[in-house]
């Protein structure tokens, strides 16, 4: 029987500084002033999210973070994570832990996807 794994991802509106700015320039039709204003807004949003999480971490024992390249995942007490998700500060990602290590792609070739 497989188990659903739930993770909590912190969706900071920052990817890569050059890619982010290039996208802002494109959507602003080359208007550099508007592109930089939009980028500043994104950085302001990221700052507010980080400050919110700093407060949560300071007040909540047991918080943990996995920060890897373009992803930030947090873990902690379920009740705290539920509030952060409800308030829109984290996104819940769920996946099935049904992983077949014997298969090349990790999928069970005999699994038809139907749970019976």
C-alpha positions as CSV (number, residue, x, y, z in Angstrom):
1,X,0.0,0.0,0.0
2,X,1.5,3.3,-1.0
3,X,1.6,6.4,1.2
4,X,1.1,10.0,0.1
5,X,4.1,12.1,1.1
6,X,3.4,15.8,1.6
7,X,6.1,18.5,1.3
8,X,5.9,22.2,1.8
9,X,7.6,24.4,-0.8
10,X,8.4,28.1,-0.2
11,X,7.6,29.8,-3.5
12,X,10.0,32.8,-3.5
13,X,9.4,35.0,-6.5
14,X,13.1,34.8,-7.4
15,X,14.7,32.4,-9.9
16,X,17.9,33.8,-11.4
17,X,18.7,37.4,-11.4
18,X,19.5,37.7,-15.1
19,X,16.7,35.4,-16.2
20,X,14.2,37.2,-14.0
21,X,15.2,40.6,-15.3
22,X,15.2,39.4,-18.9
23,X,11.6,38.2,-18.4
24,X,10.6,41.6,-16.9
25,X,12.2,43.4,-19.8
26,X,10.3,41.2,-22.3
27,X,6.9,41.5,-20.6
28,X,7.4,45.3,-20.4
29,X,8.2,45.5,-24.1
30,X,11.8,46.7,-23.5
31,X,10.8,49.4,-21.1
32,X,13.8,49.2,-18.7
33,X,12.4,51.5,-16.1
34,X,9.2,49.4,-15.8
35,X,11.2,46.2,-15.9
36,X,13.4,47.3,-12.9
37,X,10.3,48.5,-11.0
38,X,8.6,45.1,-11.6
39,X,11.8,43.3,-10.5
40,X,11.9,45.5,-7.3
41,X,8.4,44.5,-6.6
42,X,9.3,40.8,-6.9
43,X,12.3,41.3,-4.5
44,X,10.0,43.2,-2.1
45,X,7.6,40.3,-2.1
46,X,10.4,37.8,-1.5
47,X,11.7,40.0,1.3
48,X,8.2,40.0,3.0
49,X,8.0,36.2,2.7
50,X,11.5,35.7,4.2
51,X,10.7,38.1,7.1
52,X,7.4,36.2,7.8
53,X,9.3,32.9,7.8
54,X,12.1,34.4,10.0
55,X,9.4,35.2,12.6
56,X,7.8,31.8,12.3
57,X,11.2,30.0,12.7
58,X,12.1,32.2,15.7
59,X,8.9,31.3,17.4
60,X,8.6,27.6,16.4
61,X,11.0,25.0,17.6
62,X,11.5,22.1,15.1
63,X,11.5,24.1,11.9
64,X,13.8,22.9,9.2
65,X,14.7,24.0,5.7
66,X,16.1,22.3,2.7
67,X,17.5,24.9,0.3
68,X,18.7,23.6,-3.0
69,X,19.4,25.7,-6.2
70,X,15.9,26.9,-7.3
71,X,13.9,25.3,-4.5
72,X,13.2,25.9,-0.8
73,X,11.3,23.3,1.1
74,X,10.4,23.7,4.8
75,X,9.4,21.2,7.4
76,X,8.1,21.6,10.9
77,X,5.2,21.0,13.2
78,X,2.1,20.1,11.1
79,X,-0.1,22.7,12.7
80,X,2.4,25.5,11.8
81,X,2.8,24.2,8.2
82,X,-1.0,24.1,7.8
83,X,-1.4,27.7,8.9
84,X,1.4,28.8,6.5
85,X,-0.3,26.9,3.6
86,X,-3.7,28.4,4.5
87,X,-2.2,31.9,4.5
88,X,-0.5,31.2,1.1
89,X,3.1,31.4,2.4
90,X,3.9,27.8,1.4
91,X,2.6,25.5,-1.3
92,X,1.7,21.9,-0.6
93,X,3.1,19.3,-2.9
94,X,1.9,15.7,-2.6
95,X,3.3,12.6,-4.2
96,X,2.9,8.9,-3.9
97,X,5.8,7.0,-2.3
98,X,5.1,4.0,-4.4
99,X,8.6,3.8,-5.9
100,X,10.1,0.6,-7.3
101,X,13.8,0.7,-6.9
102,X,14.3,-2.4,-9.1
103,X,12.9,-0.6,-12.2
104,X,15.1,1.7,-14.3
105,X,12.7,4.6,-14.1
106,X,11.5,3.8,-10.6
107,X,8.1,2.8,-11.8
108,X,6.6,-0.6,-11.1
109,X,6.0,-2.2,-14.6
110,X,3.2,-4.4,-13.1
111,X,1.4,-1.4,-11.6
112,X,-1.6,-0.4,-13.7
113,X,-2.2,2.7,-11.6
114,X,-5.4,1.3,-10.2
115,X,-5.7,1.0,-6.4
116,X,-7.9,-2.0,-5.5
